[in-house]
Amino acid sequence: MKISKALETERLFLTNISQEDRDFIFKLFTNDEINKYLYDAEPLTDISGADEIIYFYTQLEPKAQHRWVIVRKDGVKLGTCGFHGWNKPEASCDVGYELLPEFWGNGYMGEALSAIIDFARNEMKIKQINACIYIDNSNSIKLAEKLNFSFKGQMKDEIFRTCAYPHKIFTLDCTAV
């Protein structure tokens, strides 16, 4: 099953990440507001970091990850969203997402995530989607709850940048209607 498919919502296009997104990916992952909630990588300091991210998400099929660039229909790139850790035998995956701060509070990420959740449920046959959210990221927690993710617990032992980086774990049951 290929997961590389462009999607469309009322206000957005979700396009497959590509080398054409290099400058945007660099802008996104050098943003201090975005990076304070990420725990899996340091902020980018060099454009080659954007190349590595793009390379990771554009591997040939079959793959266990995919990323879409969220583009408003007027052509403005807003952020990214996608899946990683796709476990086909268990029909589960993890979701990740980022949005430039100037676009927060407009419902764009909820719209984008609703589209990829539908895609995961209907095309990928996913039964469970997990979200790992930093405990101080209240906007992301509210979004997960709005999208019917359920709180499952908290990770306490993640260490990043020599500090504890606690995260809440949320799960969406895709078999529930």
PADOTOR-895125 format. One record per atom (N, C-alpha, C): residue number from 1; residue in one letter; chain; atom name; x, y, z. Coordinates in steps of 0.05 Angstrom, whole numbers, padded with zeros to 5 digits, always signed. Atoms other than C-alpha are relative to their C-alpha. Layout:
<rs>
NUM, A, A, CA, X, Y, Z;
...
</rs>
This chain:
<rs>
1, M, A, N, +00017, -00024, +00000;
1, M, A, CA, +00000, +00000, +00000;
1, M, A, C, +00018, +00025, +00000;
2, K, A, N, -00014, -00025, +00001;
2, K, A, CA, +00028, +00066, -00021;
2, K, A, C, -00014, +00021, +00018;
3, I, A, N, +00012, -00021, -00015;
3, I, A, CA, +00017, +00124, +00027;
3, I, A, C, +00006, +00027, -00011;
4, S, A, N, -00007, -00026, +00012;
4, S, A, CA, +00044, +00178, -00018;
4, S, A, C, -00023, +00009, -00019;
5, K, A, N, +00022, -00010, +00016;
5, K, A, CA, -00019, +00213, -00042;
5, K, A, C, -00006, +00028, +00009;
6, A, A, N, +00008, -00027, -00006;
6, A, A, CA, -00037, +00286, -00046;
6, A, A, C, -00029, +00000, +00009;
7, L, A, N, +00028, -00002, -00011;
7, L, A, CA, -00100, +00306, -00007;
7, L, A, C, -00009, +00028, -00003;
8, E, A, N, +00011, -00027, +00001;
8, E, A, CA, -00147, +00365, -00010;
8, E, A, C, -00023, +00002, +00020;
9, T, A, N, +00022, -00006, -00018;
9, T, A, CA, -00193, +00397, +00041;
9, T, A, C, -00014, +00025, -00010;
10, E, A, N, +00014, -00024, +00008;
10, E, A, CA, -00239, +00457, +00039;
10, E, A, C, +00020, +00024, -00006;
11, R, A, N, -00018, -00023, +00002;
11, R, A, CA, -00182, +00507, +00049;
11, R, A, C, +00029, -00007, -00007;
12, L, A, N, -00028, +00008, +00001;
12, L, A, CA, -00119, +00466, +00040;
12, L, A, C, +00006, -00021, -00021;
13, F, A, N, -00011, +00023, +00015;
13, F, A, CA, -00077, +00422, -00005;
13, F, A, C, +00021, -00012, +00018;
14, L, A, N, -00021, +00014, -00014;
14, L, A, CA, -00034, +00370, +00029;
14, L, A, C, +00016, -00014, -00021;
15, T, A, N, -00017, +00010, +00022;
15, T, A, CA, +00023, +00356, -00019;
15, T, A, C, +00022, -00017, +00012;
16, N, A, N, -00022, +00017, -00009;
16, N, A, CA, +00076, +00302, -00013;
16, N, A, C, +00025, +00017, +00002;
17, I, A, N, -00025, -00014, -00004;
17, I, A, CA, +00140, +00330, +00016;
17, I, A, C, +00019, -00007, -00023;
18, S, A, N, -00019, +00005, +00022;
18, S, A, CA, +00193, +00339, -00038;
18, S, A, C, +00023, +00020, +00002;
19, Q, A, N, -00023, -00018, -00001;
19, Q, A, CA, +00259, +00373, -00052;
19, Q, A, C, -00007, +00029, -00005;
20, E, A, N, +00009, -00027, +00005;
20, E, A, CA, +00220, +00434, -00075;
20, E, A, C, -00008, +00014, +00026;
21, D, A, N, +00007, -00011, -00027;
21, D, A, CA, +00201, +00444, -00001;
21, D, A, C, +00024, +00006, +00017;
22, R, A, N, -00024, -00002, -00015;
22, R, A, CA, +00273, +00450, +00021;
22, R, A, C, +00002, +00026, +00017;
23, D, A, N, -00002, -00026, -00014;
23, D, A, CA, +00273, +00524, +00040;
23, D, A, C, -00022, +00002, +00021;
24, F, A, N, +00022, -00001, -00019;
24, F, A, CA, +00205, +00517, +00074;
24, F, A, C, +00006, -00018, +00024;
25, I, A, N, -00007, +00019, -00022;
25, I, A, CA, +00227, +00456, +00115;
25, I, A, C, +00021, +00013, +00018;
26, F, A, N, -00021, -00014, -00016;
26, F, A, CA, +00289, +00495, +00137;
26, F, A, C, -00013, +00022, +00017;
27, K, A, N, +00014, -00021, -00015;
27, K, A, CA, +00245, +00554, +00158;
27, K, A, C, -00016, -00012, +00023;
28, L, A, N, +00018, +00012, -00020;
28, L, A, CA, +00197, +00509, +00196;
28, L, A, C, +00016, -00011, +00023;
29, F, A, N, -00015, +00014, -00021;
29, F, A, CA, +00250, +00470, +00234;
29, F, A, C, +00023, +00017, +00012;
30, T, A, N, -00017, -00019, -00014;
30, T, A, CA, +00291, +00531, +00253;
30, T, A, C, -00016, +00019, +00017;
31, N, A, N, +00018, -00017, -00015;
31, N, A, CA, +00231, +00565, +00285;
31, N, A, C, +00001, -00007, +00030;
32, D, A, N, -00003, +00005, -00028;
32, D, A, CA, +00241, +00572, +00360;
32, D, A, C, -00027, -00009, +00013;
33, E, A, N, +00026, +00007, -00012;
33, E, A, CA, +00166, +00567, +00377;
33, E, A, C, -00007, -00029, -00007;
34, I, A, N, +00005, +00028, +00008;
34, I, A, CA, +00161, +00501, +00339;
34, I, A, C, +00019, -00019, +00015;
35, N, A, N, -00020, +00018, -00011;
35, N, A, CA, +00225, +00471, +00365;
35, N, A, C, -00002, -00003, +00030;
36, K, A, N, +00002, +00004, -00029;
36, K, A, CA, +00209, +00482, +00438;
36, K, A, C, -00018, -00024, +00007;
37, Y, A, N, +00018, +00023, -00006;
37, Y, A, CA, +00157, +00426, +00432;
37, Y, A, C, +00010, -00026, -00012;
38, L, A, N, -00011, +00024, +00013;
38, L, A, CA, +00200, +00377, +00392;
38, L, A, C, +00022, -00012, +00018;
39, Y, A, N, -00020, +00012, -00016;
39, Y, A, CA, +00243, +00327, +00428;
39, Y, A, C, +00017, -00021, -00014;
40, D, A, N, -00014, +00021, +00014;
40, D, A, CA, +00271, +00283, +00374;
40, D, A, C, +00024, +00010, -00017;
41, A, A, N, -00023, -00011, +00015;
41, A, A, CA, +00321, +00330, +00340;
41, A, A, C, +00005, +00029, +00008;
42, E, A, N, -00007, -00028, -00005;
42, E, A, CA, +00358, +00394, +00350;
42, E, A, C, -00011, +00017, -00022;
43, P, A, N, +00008, -00018, +00022;
43, P, A, CA, +00334, +00455, +00311;
43, P, A, C, +00021, -00001, -00022;
44, L, A, N, -00019, +00000, +00022;
44, L, A, CA, +00364, +00457, +00242;
44, L, A, C, +00017, +00025, +00001;
45, T, A, N, -00019, -00023, +00001;
45, T, A, CA, +00425, +00501, +00235;
45, T, A, C, +00012, +00003, -00028;
46, D, A, N, -00012, +00000, +00027;
46, D, A, CA, +00443, +00484, +00163;
46, D, A, C, -00021, -00011, -00019;
47, I, A, N, +00019, +00009, +00020;
47, I, A, CA, +00402, +00473, +00100;
47, I, A, C, +00002, -00030, -00006;
48, S, A, N, -00003, +00029, +00004;
48, S, A, CA, +00430, +00403, +00095;
48, S, A, C, -00019, -00016, +00018;
49, G, A, N, +00019, +00013, -00018;
49, G, A, CA, +00385, +00386, +00154;
49, G, A, C, -00027, -00003, -00013;
50, A, A, N, +00025, +00001, +00015;
50, A, A, CA, +00324, +00401, +00111;
50, A, A, C, +00002, -00023, -00021;
51, D, A, N, -00004, +00022, +00019;
51, D, A, CA, +00353, +00354, +00058;
51, D, A, C, -00003, -00027, +00013;
52, E, A, N, +00002, +00026, -00015;
52, E, A, CA, +00358, +00298, +00110;
52, E, A, C, -00029, -00006, +00006;
53, I, A, N, +00028, +00005, -00006;
53, I, A, CA, +00286, +00307, +00131;
53, I, A, C, -00016, -00008, -00025;
54, I, A, N, +00014, +00006, +00026;
54, I, A, CA, +00261, +00307, +00059;
54, I, A, C, +00008, -00028, -00009;
55, Y, A, N, -00010, +00026, +00008;
55, Y, A, CA, +00304, +00246, +00044;
55, Y, A, C, -00014, -00022, +00016;
56, F, A, N, +00013, +00020, -00018;
56, F, A, CA, +00275, +00208, +00104;
56, F, A, C, -00029, -00005, -00009;
57, Y, A, N, +00028, +00004, +00007;
57, Y, A, CA, +00204, +00220, +00081;
57, Y, A, C, -00006, -00006, -00029;
58, T, A, N, +00005, +00006, +00028;
58, T, A, CA, +00214, +00207, +00007;
58, T, A, C, +00013, -00026, -00008;
59, Q, A, N, -00010, +00027, +00006;
59, Q, A, CA, +00243, +00137, +00012;
59, Q, A, C, -00020, -00015, -00018;
60, L, A, N, +00017, +00016, +00017;
60, L, A, CA, +00217, +00088, -00039;
60, L, A, C, -00018, -00019, +00016;
61, E, A, N, +00018, +00019, -00013;
61, E, A, CA, +00158, +00043, -00021;
61, E, A, C, +00013, -00027, +00001;
62, P, A, N, +00017, -00006, -00023;
62, P, A, CA, +00147, +00005, +00022;
62, P, A, C, +00015, +00016, +00021;
63, K, A, N, -00012, -00016, -00021;
63, K, A, CA, +00161, +00054, +00078;
63, K, A, C, -00018, +00002, +00024;
64, A, A, N, +00015, -00001, -00025;
64, A, A, CA, +00139, +00066, +00149;
64, A, A, C, -00006, +00029, +00008;
65, Q, A, N, +00004, -00029, -00006;
65, Q, A, CA, +00132, +00142, +00145;
65, Q, A, C, -00009, +00015, -00025;
66, H, A, N, +00007, -00018, +00022;
66, H, A, CA, +00102, +00197, +00103;
66, H, A, C, -00006, +00027, +00011;
67, R, A, N, +00005, -00027, -00009;
67, R, A, CA, +00097, +00272, +00108;
67, R, A, C, -00013, +00016, -00023;
68, W, A, N, +00013, -00018, +00019;
68, W, A, CA, +00051, +00322, +00074;
68, W, A, C, +00007, +00029, +00008;
69, V, A, N, -00003, -00029, -00005;
69, V, A, CA, +00065, +00397, +00068;
69, V, A, C, -00028, +00011, -00002;
70, I, A, N, +00027, -00012, -00001;
70, I, A, CA, +00003, +00436, +00087;
70, I, A, C, +00002, +00027, -00014;
71, V, A, N, -00001, -00024, +00017;
71, V, A, CA, -00010, +00489, +00034;
71, V, A, C, -00028, +00012, -00002;
72, R, A, N, +00026, -00014, +00003;
72, R, A, CA, -00066, +00540, +00037;
72, R, A, C, -00005, +00002, -00030;
73, K, A, N, +00006, +00000, +00028;
73, K, A, CA, -00103, +00543, -00029;
73, K, A, C, +00009, +00025, -00015;
74, D, A, N, -00012, -00023, +00013;
74, D, A, CA, -00072, +00611, -00043;
74, D, A, C, +00030, -00004, -00004;
75, G, A, N, -00028, +00007, +00004;
75, G, A, CA, -00004, +00576, -00045;
75, G, A, C, +00019, +00004, +00023;
76, V, A, N, -00017, -00005, -00024;
76, V, A, CA, +00022, +00595, +00024;
76, V, A, C, +00004, -00026, +00015;
77, K, A, N, -00007, +00024, -00015;
77, K, A, CA, +00058, +00538, +00059;
77, K, A, C, -00002, +00006, +00030;
78, L, A, N, +00006, -00005, -00028;
78, L, A, CA, +00035, +00532, +00132;
78, L, A, C, +00015, -00018, +00019;
79, G, A, N, -00013, +00019, -00019;
79, G, A, CA, +00067, +00470, +00162;
79, G, A, C, +00001, -00027, -00013;
80, T, A, N, +00000, +00027, +00010;
80, T, A, CA, +00072, +00395, +00155;
80, T, A, C, -00016, -00018, +00020;
81, C, A, N, +00012, +00021, -00017;
81, C, A, CA, +00036, +00333, +00182;
81, C, A, C, +00005, -00026, -00014;
82, G, A, N, -00004, +00026, +00012;
82, G, A, CA, +00044, +00260, +00172;
82, G, A, C, +00003, -00022, +00021;
83, F, A, N, -00002, +00024, -00016;
83, F, A, CA, +00056, +00190, +00199;
83, F, A, C, +00028, -00010, +00000;
84, H, A, N, -00025, +00014, -00002;
84, H, A, CA, +00117, +00153, +00223;
84, H, A, C, -00005, -00024, +00018;
85, G, A, N, +00003, +00024, -00016;
85, G, A, CA, +00127, +00086, +00257;
85, G, A, C, -00023, -00017, -00008;
86, W, A, N, +00023, +00015, +00010;
86, W, A, CA, +00075, +00053, +00213;
86, W, A, C, +00006, -00030, +00005;
87, N, A, N, -00003, +00028, -00007;
87, N, A, CA, +00068, -00017, +00242;
87, N, A, C, -00023, -00015, -00015;
88, K, A, N, +00020, +00013, +00017;
88, K, A, CA, +00031, -00055, +00187;
88, K, A, C, -00014, -00024, +00013;
89, P, A, N, +00013, +00023, -00012;
89, P, A, CA, +00019, -00120, +00225;
89, P, A, C, -00020, +00008, +00022;
90, E, A, N, +00018, -00009, -00021;
90, E, A, CA, -00012, -00082, +00283;
90, E, A, C, -00020, +00022, -00009;
91, A, A, N, +00017, -00021, +00011;
91, A, A, CA, -00046, -00030, +00238;
91, A, A, C, +00000, +00025, +00017;
92, S, A, N, -00003, -00024, -00016;
92, S, A, CA, -00019, +00027, +00279;
92, S, A, C, +00022, +00018, -00011;
93, C, A, N, -00021, -00019, +00008;
93, C, A, CA, +00023, +00089, +00268;
93, C, A, C, -00001, +00023, +00020;
94, D, A, N, -00002, -00024, -00016;
94, D, A, CA, +00045, +00153, +00302;
94, D, A, C, -00005, +00024, -00019;
95, V, A, N, +00005, -00024, +00015;
95, V, A, CA, +00024, +00222, +00279;
95, V, A, C, +00018, +00023, +00011;
96, G, A, N, -00016, -00023, -00007;
96, G, A, CA, +00067, +00285, +00279;
96, G, A, C, -00009, +00024, -00017;
97, Y, A, N, +00009, -00023, +00015;
97, Y, A, CA, +00053, +00356, +00258;
97, Y, A, C, +00013, +00025, +00012;
98, E, A, N, -00011, -00026, -00008;
98, E, A, CA, +00080, +00427, +00260;
98, E, A, C, -00014, +00021, -00018;
99, L, A, N, +00012, -00022, +00015;
99, L, A, CA, +00050, +00494, +00239;
99, L, A, C, +00014, +00025, +00008;
100, L, A, N, -00013, -00025, -00006;
100, L, A, CA, +00084, +00561, +00234;
100, L, A, C, -00018, +00016, +00019;
101, P, A, N, +00016, -00014, -00021;
101, P, A, CA, +00061, +00603, +00294;
101, P, A, C, -00019, +00021, -00011;
102, E, A, N, +00018, -00021, +00010;
102, E, A, CA, +00031, +00658, +00251;
102, E, A, C, -00026, -00011, -00011;
103, F, A, N, +00025, +00012, +00009;
103, F, A, CA, -00022, +00608, +00229;
103, F, A, C, -00015, -00015, +00022;
104, W, A, N, +00014, +00013, -00022;
104, W, A, CA, -00040, +00580, +00298;
104, W, A, C, -00027, +00013, +00005;
105, G, A, N, +00026, -00010, -00008;
105, G, A, CA, -00112, +00587, +00320;
105, G, A, C, -00020, +00005, -00022;
106, N, A, N, +00018, -00004, +00022;
106, N, A, CA, -00143, +00586, +00251;
106, N, A, C, -00014, -00026, -00010;
107, G, A, N, +00012, +00025, +00007;
107, G, A, CA, -00164, +00513, +00249;
107, G, A, C, +00013, -00016, -00023;
108, Y, A, N, -00013, +00013, +00023;
108, Y, A, CA, -00115, +00494, +00194;
108, Y, A, C, +00010, -00028, +00008;
109, M, A, N, -00011, +00026, -00007;
109, M, A, CA, -00082, +00437, +00232;
109, M, A, C, -00022, -00020, +00005;
110, G, A, N, +00022, +00018, -00004;
110, G, A, CA, -00148, +00407, +00253;
110, G, A, C, -00011, -00010, -00026;
111, E, A, N, +00010, +00007, +00026;
111, E, A, CA, -00171, +00408, +00181;
111, E, A, C, +00019, -00019, -00014;
112, A, A, N, -00020, +00018, +00012;
112, A, A, CA, -00106, +00376, +00157;
112, A, A, C, +00001, -00027, +00013;
113, L, A, N, -00001, +00026, -00014;
113, L, A, CA, -00105, +00323, +00211;
113, L, A, C, -00025, -00017, -00005;
114, S, A, N, +00024, +00015, +00007;
114, S, A, CA, -00177, +00304, +00197;
114, S, A, C, +00003, -00014, -00026;
115, A, A, N, -00004, +00012, +00026;
115, A, A, CA, -00158, +00291, +00125;
115, A, A, C, +00019, -00023, +00001;
116, I, A, N, -00019, +00022, +00000;
116, I, A, CA, -00098, +00248, +00140;
116, I, A, C, -00010, -00023, +00018;
117, I, A, N, +00012, +00022, -00016;
117, I, A, CA, -00136, +00210, +00195;
117, I, A, C, -00020, -00016, -00017;
118, D, A, N, +00018, +00014, +00018;
118, D, A, CA, -00190, +00194, +00144;
118, D, A, C, +00016, -00018, -00020;
119, F, A, N, -00017, +00015, +00019;
119, F, A, CA, -00136, +00172, +00095;
119, F, A, C, +00012, -00024, +00014;
120, A, A, N, -00012, +00023, -00015;
120, A, A, CA, -00103, +00128, +00149;
120, A, A, C, -00021, -00021, +00004;
121, R, A, N, +00021, +00019, -00006;
121, R, A, CA, -00169, +00096, +00167;
121, R, A, C, -00009, -00015, -00026;
122, N, A, N, +00012, +00011, +00024;
122, N, A, CA, -00195, +00085, +00096;
122, N, A, C, +00020, -00012, -00020;
123, E, A, N, -00019, +00010, +00020;
123, E, A, CA, -00132, +00075, +00053;
123, E, A, C, +00022, -00018, +00012;
124, M, A, N, -00021, +00015, -00012;
124, M, A, CA, -00079, +00050, +00101;
124, M, A, C, -00011, -00022, +00018;
125, K, A, N, +00013, +00020, -00017;
125, K, A, CA, -00129, +00009, +00142;
125, K, A, C, +00012, +00001, +00029;
126, I, A, N, -00011, -00003, -00027;
126, I, A, CA, -00100, +00037, +00207;
126, I, A, C, -00022, -00002, +00020;
127, K, A, N, +00020, +00004, -00022;
127, K, A, CA, -00136, +00017, +00271;
127, K, A, C, +00006, +00019, +00023;
128, Q, A, N, -00007, -00017, -00023;
128, Q, A, CA, -00097, +00061, +00320;
128, Q, A, C, +00022, +00020, -00009;
129, I, A, N, -00020, -00022, +00005;
129, I, A, CA, -00060, +00128, +00314;
129, I, A, C, +00008, +00011, +00027;
130, N, A, N, -00011, -00010, -00025;
130, N, A, CA, -00015, +00151, +00371;
130, N, A, C, +00012, +00028, -00004;
131, A, A, N, -00012, -00026, +00000;
131, A, A, CA, +00006, +00222, +00387;
131, A, A, C, +00015, +00004, +00026;
132, C, A, N, -00018, -00004, -00023;
132, C, A, CA, +00064, +00238, +00434;
132, C, A, C, +00003, +00031, +00002;
133, I, A, N, +00002, -00030, -00001;
133, I, A, CA, +00054, +00311, +00457;
133, I, A, C, +00014, +00010, +00026;
134, Y, A, N, -00014, -00012, -00022;
134, Y, A, CA, +00100, +00352, +00502;
134, Y, A, C, -00021, +00012, +00020;
135, I, A, N, +00020, -00006, -00020;
135, I, A, CA, +00062, +00366, +00568;
135, I, A, C, -00008, +00030, +00000;
136, D, A, N, +00006, -00028, +00000;
136, D, A, CA, +00066, +00442, +00560;
136, D, A, C, -00012, +00010, -00026;
137, N, A, N, +00011, -00008, +00026;
137, N, A, CA, +00039, +00443, +00489;
137, N, A, C, -00031, -00002, +00001;
138, S, A, N, +00029, +00002, -00006;
138, S, A, CA, -00033, +00458, +00510;
138, S, A, C, -00016, +00002, -00026;
139, N, A, N, +00016, -00002, +00025;
139, N, A, CA, -00056, +00477, +00439;
139, N, A, C, +00000, -00027, -00014;
140, S, A, N, +00000, +00026, +00013;
140, S, A, CA, -00034, +00409, +00412;
140, S, A, C, -00016, -00020, +00016;
141, I, A, N, +00017, +00018, -00016;
141, I, A, CA, -00066, +00373, +00470;
141, I, A, C, -00029, +00005, -00005;
142, K, A, N, +00028, -00007, +00006;
142, K, A, CA, -00131, +00410, +00458;
142, K, A, C, -00009, -00011, -00028;
143, L, A, N, +00006, +00010, +00027;
143, L, A, CA, -00128, +00392, +00384;
143, L, A, C, -00004, -00030, +00000;
144, A, A, N, +00002, +00029, -00001;
144, A, A, CA, -00116, +00318, +00399;
144, A, A, C, -00027, -00008, +00013;
145, E, A, N, +00026, +00006, -00013;
145, E, A, CA, -00176, +00318, +00446;
145, E, A, C, -00023, +00006, -00018;
146, K, A, N, +00021, -00008, +00019;
146, K, A, CA, -00219, +00354, +00395;
146, K, A, C, -00004, -00021, -00022;
147, L, A, N, +00000, +00020, +00021;
147, L, A, CA, -00201, +00300, +00344;
147, L, A, C, -00006, -00028, +00012;
148, N, A, N, +00009, +00025, -00014;
148, N, A, CA, -00224, +00246, +00395;
148, N, A, C, +00023, -00019, +00007;
149, F, A, N, -00022, +00016, -00011;
149, F, A, CA, -00155, +00222, +00416;
149, F, A, C, -00005, -00002, +00030;
150, S, A, N, +00004, +00004, -00028;
150, S, A, CA, -00157, +00193, +00486;
150, S, A, C, +00027, +00000, +00014;
151, F, A, N, -00024, +00000, -00016;
151, F, A, CA, -00104, +00205, +00539;
151, F, A, C, +00006, -00028, +00011;
152, K, A, N, -00007, +00028, -00009;
152, K, A, CA, -00067, +00140, +00554;
152, K, A, C, +00022, +00000, +00021;
153, G, A, N, -00021, +00000, -00020;
153, G, A, CA, -00010, +00161, +00599;
153, G, A, C, +00021, +00021, -00006;
154, Q, A, N, -00021, -00020, +00003;
154, Q, A, CA, +00053, +00201, +00606;
154, Q, A, C, +00027, -00014, +00000;
155, M, A, N, -00027, +00010, +00000;
155, M, A, CA, +00125, +00185, +00587;
155, M, A, C, +00016, +00019, +00018;
156, K, A, N, -00015, -00016, -00019;
156, K, A, CA, +00171, +00209, +00642;
156, K, A, C, +00030, -00002, -00003;
157, D, A, N, -00028, +00005, +00001;
157, D, A, CA, +00238, +00182, +00623;
157, D, A, C, +00015, +00010, -00025;
158, E, A, N, -00013, -00011, +00024;
158, E, A, CA, +00252, +00218, +00557;
158, E, A, C, +00020, +00021, +00009;
159, I, A, N, -00021, -00020, -00005;
159, I, A, CA, +00317, +00257, +00562;
159, I, A, C, +00008, +00012, -00027;
160, F, A, N, -00009, -00014, +00024;
160, F, A, CA, +00333, +00309, +00510;
160, F, A, C, +00013, +00026, +00008;
161, R, A, N, -00015, -00025, -00007;
161, R, A, CA, +00383, +00366, +00513;
161, R, A, C, +00006, +00000, +00030;
162, T, A, N, -00007, +00005, -00028;
162, T, A, CA, +00404, +00337, +00581;
162, T, A, C, -00022, +00006, +00020;
163, C, A, N, +00022, -00005, -00018;
163, C, A, CA, +00335, +00351, +00610;
163, C, A, C, -00022, -00021, -00003;
164, A, A, N, +00024, +00016, +00003;
164, A, A, CA, +00274, +00310, +00625;
164, A, A, C, -00020, +00014, -00019;
165, Y, A, N, +00018, -00011, +00020;
165, Y, A, CA, +00224, +00320, +00569;
165, Y, A, C, -00026, -00016, +00001;
166, P, A, N, +00024, +00017, -00003;
166, P, A, CA, +00157, +00292, +00593;
166, P, A, C, -00021, +00006, -00022;
167, H, A, N, +00020, -00001, +00021;
167, H, A, CA, +00104, +00277, +00541;
167, H, A, C, -00025, -00015, +00008;
168, K, A, N, +00025, +00014, -00003;
168, K, A, CA, +00031, +00257, +00543;
168, K, A, C, -00004, -00017, -00025;
169, I, A, N, +00006, +00018, +00022;
169, I, A, CA, +00010, +00198, +00501;
169, I, A, C, -00030, +00000, -00004;
170, F, A, N, +00028, +00001, +00008;
170, F, A, CA, -00056, +00202, +00464;
170, F, A, C, -00004, -00021, -00022;
171, T, A, N, +00005, +00021, +00020;
171, T, A, CA, -00088, +00147, +00422;
171, T, A, C, -00028, +00005, -00012;
172, L, A, N, +00026, -00001, +00015;
172, L, A, CA, -00143, +00149, +00369;
172, L, A, C, -00007, -00028, -00009;
173, D, A, N, +00010, +00026, +00010;
173, D, A, CA, -00183, +00086, +00358;
173, D, A, C, -00014, +00005, -00026;
174, C, A, N, +00011, -00005, +00027;
174, C, A, CA, -00196, +00088, +00283;
174, C, A, C, -00022, -00019, -00007;
175, T, A, N, +00022, +00019, +00006;
175, T, A, CA, -00245, +00030, +00287;
175, T, A, C, -00026, +00011, +00011;
176, A, A, N, +00024, -00012, -00011;
176, A, A, CA, -00294, +00072, +00327;
176, A, A, C, -00012, +00019, -00020;
177, V, A, N, +00012, -00018, +00019;
177, V, A, CA, -00344, +00110, +00285;
177, V, A, C, -00008, +00025, +00013;
</rs>
